[in-house]
Amino acid sequence: MKIILTGATGLVGAECVRLALNNPQITEVVALARKPVTVPDGASRSKLRSVVVEDLSQEYSEDVKEQLSGAHACIWNLAITPSKARALPANDVSKVCLDYTMTGIKTMASVASTEVPFRFVYTSGALSERDPSKSLWLNPEYRKMRGEVENRLLDYAVDTAGKVEVQVTKPGLIDHAGRFAAARTLLSATGLSNINVSELAAAELNQALGGFDKDTLMTTDLVRIGREALWNS
Ligand SMILES: NC(=O)c1ccc[n+]([C@@H]2O[C@H](COP(=O)([O-])OP(=O)(O)OC[C@H]3O[C@@H](n4cnc5c(N)ncnc54)[C@H](OP(=O)(O)O)[C@@H]3O)[C@@H](O)[C@H]2O)c1
């Protein structure tokens, strides 16, 4: 299987790269990013192709399309997270989170393998809101914009009549190297669940490889699928 990974220089995307390179079912990993993606320690270089594009809202060049062609799935981890979004104009954040994603899925679908539906796993967040009319007290504009991305992707999949399948993952806080270990009890008391980065990446790879359990996975589903996938690897 050939898989495209975006956000591969970030927390979740880098873990997806590491797990994908070590997965024998995956024959080729294309990392699409604005800067070169390096091979993580202990992973094999031979399966990784790093494709660099500076502005992913523009139509991709023929050369880039050629490198993406024939893929079976994509895991999209490219976004501006809420903490980084605060320092940027809302239009710039929306361009990256929404325009890049929609241009990405349409371009990838146009050159994807025709043998099976093209599977697109989109990492969103537990707090993203799909209902634009809902009143939110915390970060409403950003959360509704991310919810709009979810709606647009799911609608697009319907429009393709089965050629493209979309799954939205909605993790809570992502724990990395025990970052939230001390606060785990407190976090569970607030209701915002957390997931280890390897569990999330493993769950996303599992779904990209084996098919989607359902179109939206919340943290509890992701922890269960990810732990099982890691256990079996
Ligand atoms: N971290 C969490 O606790 C958490 C919790 C819930 C949901 N999520 C979601 O999970 C996904 C991945 O998050 P993360 O924590 O891995 O984020 P991250 O570490 O900040 O990584 C973001 C990725 O997006 C890329 N990116 C950002 N702006 C870009 C631009 N203008 N052009 C090209 N690439 C750009 C970054 O590339 P550069 O390295 O080039 O900047 C990086 O590869 C996001 O959708 C996030 O909202 C995260």
PDBQT file of the ligand as one rigid body, heavy atoms in Angstrom, charges set to zero:
ROOT
HETATM    1  N1  LIG A 301      -1.354  18.337  19.975  1.00  0.00    +0.000 N 
HETATM    2  C1  LIG A 301      -2.528  18.111  20.565  1.00  0.00    +0.000 C 
HETATM    3  O1  LIG A 301      -2.640  18.002  21.827  1.00  0.00    +0.000 OA
HETATM    4  C2  LIG A 301      -3.770  17.946  19.707  1.00  0.00    +0.000 A 
HETATM    5  C3  LIG A 301      -4.992  17.628  20.345  1.00  0.00    +0.000 A 
HETATM    6  C4  LIG A 301      -6.126  17.400  19.558  1.00  0.00    +0.000 A 
HETATM    7  C5  LIG A 301      -6.056  17.519  18.181  1.00  0.00    +0.000 A 
HETATM    8  N2  LIG A 301      -4.854  17.830  17.591  1.00  0.00    +0.000 N 
HETATM    9  C6  LIG A 301      -4.848  17.938  16.115  1.00  0.00    +0.000 C 
HETATM   10  O2  LIG A 301      -3.935  17.004  15.593  1.00  0.00    +0.000 OA
HETATM   11  C7  LIG A 301      -3.394  17.499  14.346  1.00  0.00    +0.000 C 
HETATM   12  C8  LIG A 301      -1.878  17.416  14.421  1.00  0.00    +0.000 C 
HETATM   13  O3  LIG A 301      -1.473  18.189  15.543  1.00  0.00    +0.000 OA
HETATM   14  P1  LIG A 301       0.048  18.248  16.045  1.00  0.00    +0.000 P 
HETATM   15  O4  LIG A 301       0.007  18.381  17.524  1.00  0.00    +0.000 OA
HETATM   16  O5  LIG A 301       0.832  17.153  15.401  1.00  0.00    +0.000 OA
HETATM   17  O6  LIG A 301       0.487  19.665  15.434  1.00  0.00    +0.000 OA
HETATM   18  P2  LIG A 301       1.968  20.218  15.169  1.00  0.00    +0.000 P 
HETATM   19  O7  LIG A 301       2.978  19.462  15.933  1.00  0.00    +0.000 OA
HETATM   20  O8  LIG A 301       1.874  21.711  15.353  1.00  0.00    +0.000 OA
HETATM   21  O9  LIG A 301       2.191  19.888  13.617  1.00  0.00    +0.000 OA
HETATM   22  C9  LIG A 301       1.472  20.612  12.633  1.00  0.00    +0.000 C 
HETATM   23  C10 LIG A 301       1.964  20.221  11.264  1.00  0.00    +0.000 C 
HETATM   24  O10 LIG A 301       1.296  21.068  10.316  1.00  0.00    +0.000 OA
HETATM   25  C11 LIG A 301       2.290  21.690   9.507  1.00  0.00    +0.000 C 
HETATM   26  N3  LIG A 301       1.932  23.053   9.114  1.00  0.00    +0.000 N 
HETATM   27  C12 LIG A 301       1.453  24.039   9.900  1.00  0.00    +0.000 A 
HETATM   28  N4  LIG A 301       1.311  25.161   9.171  1.00  0.00    +0.000 NA
HETATM   29  C13 LIG A 301       1.702  24.866   7.904  1.00  0.00    +0.000 A 
HETATM   30  C14 LIG A 301       1.783  25.587   6.698  1.00  0.00    +0.000 A 
HETATM   31  N5  LIG A 301       1.429  26.884   6.604  1.00  0.00    +0.000 N 
HETATM   32  N6  LIG A 301       2.238  24.956   5.579  1.00  0.00    +0.000 NA
HETATM   33  C15 LIG A 301       2.609  23.656   5.628  1.00  0.00    +0.000 A 
HETATM   34  N7  LIG A 301       2.565  22.898   6.756  1.00  0.00    +0.000 NA
HETATM   35  C16 LIG A 301       2.112  23.514   7.875  1.00  0.00    +0.000 A 
HETATM   36  C17 LIG A 301       3.531  21.762  10.357  1.00  0.00    +0.000 C 
HETATM   37  O11 LIG A 301       4.639  21.912   9.486  1.00  0.00    +0.000 OA
HETATM   38  P3  LIG A 301       5.942  22.790   9.904  1.00  0.00    +0.000 P 
HETATM   39  O12 LIG A 301       6.785  21.879  10.762  1.00  0.00    +0.000 OA
HETATM   40  O13 LIG A 301       6.560  23.125   8.589  1.00  0.00    +0.000 OA
HETATM   41  O14 LIG A 301       5.433  23.984  10.670  1.00  0.00    +0.000 OA
HETATM   42  C18 LIG A 301       3.476  20.402  11.072  1.00  0.00    +0.000 C 
HETATM   43  O15 LIG A 301       3.965  19.404  10.230  1.00  0.00    +0.000 OA
HETATM   44  C19 LIG A 301      -3.931  18.919  14.211  1.00  0.00    +0.000 C 
HETATM   45  O16 LIG A 301      -5.061  18.916  13.391  1.00  0.00    +0.000 OA
HETATM   46  C20 LIG A 301      -4.330  19.284  15.627  1.00  0.00    +0.000 C 
HETATM   47  O17 LIG A 301      -5.330  20.281  15.679  1.00  0.00    +0.000 OA
HETATM   48  C21 LIG A 301      -3.719  18.055  18.307  1.00  0.00    +0.000 A 
ENDROOT
TORSDOF 0
